[in-house]
Amino acid sequence: TQALGEIDKRTLMLLPTIAHNCLFIDSCLQHAAAAVGKKSTVLWVGTKPNVFGYDIHDNIGPSEELITEKNTAFIDSLFFEVSVKPLLTSIQ
């Protein structure tokens, strides 16, 4: 079931097709953008673009010595604090 204010997964995966520019972390949306041929900028924290990324994107990540479990857990927690609800409300 879908809670009030949530967006269904199919609609979420279509967002890259209507966006002018896309900025993602390594997430499902960067994969969706690659699937539809949408060039995006992807920020990498604890994973590597040469393993999980796509050449179509501009991939930006930390140097190898900064990829530690402690650093990535902290940075990932910051990304999860960001809400996309205002964005989704403005395009509906």
SVG drawing of the C-alpha trace seen along z (x, -y; Angstrom):
<svg xmlns="http://www.w3.org/2000/svg" viewBox="-3 -23 47 27">
<polyline fill="none" stroke="black" stroke-width="0.4" points="0.0,0.0 1.0,-3.6 1.0,-6.1 -0.3,-9.6 2.4,-11.8 4.5,-8.9 5.2,-8.2 4.9,-4.8 8.0,-3.1 7.0,-3.2 6.5,-7.0 9.8,-7.4 11.7,-5.5 10.2,-7.8 11.6,-11.0 14.9,-11.0 12.9,-11.0 11.3,-14.3 14.1,-16.0 16.3,-18.6 19.4,-17.7 19.9,-14.8 22.2,-14.6 22.1,-11.3 24.0,-9.3 24.7,-5.7 21.1,-4.6 18.3,-3.0 17.7,-6.3 21.1,-6.4 20.4,-3.0 17.0,-4.1 18.6,-7.1 21.2,-4.9 18.4,-2.6 16.7,-5.4 19.9,-7.0 19.7,-10.1 23.2,-11.5 23.4,-12.3 26.0,-13.3 26.4,-10.6 28.1,-11.1 29.8,-8.0 30.6,-7.5 31.3,-3.9 31.0,-2.1 33.0,-2.5 31.7,-3.7 33.9,-1.4 32.0,1.5 28.4,0.2 28.3,-2.9 27.9,-3.7 30.1,-5.5 27.1,-7.6 27.2,-9.5 29.6,-12.0 30.8,-10.0 32.3,-11.9 33.7,-9.9 36.3,-10.1 39.8,-8.9 40.5,-5.3 41.9,-6.2 38.7,-8.0 36.5,-5.0 36.2,-3.5 33.2,-1.9 33.1,-4.7 33.3,-7.5 30.7,-6.0 28.2,-5.2 28.3,-8.9 28.0,-10.3 25.2,-7.9 23.2,-9.0 23.4,-12.6 22.0,-11.7 19.1,-9.8 18.1,-13.0 17.4,-14.8 13.7,-14.8 12.5,-14.8 8.8,-15.4 9.0,-19.2 10.4,-18.3 7.7,-15.7 4.9,-18.0 6.1,-20.7 6.0,-18.4 2.7,-16.7"/>
</svg>
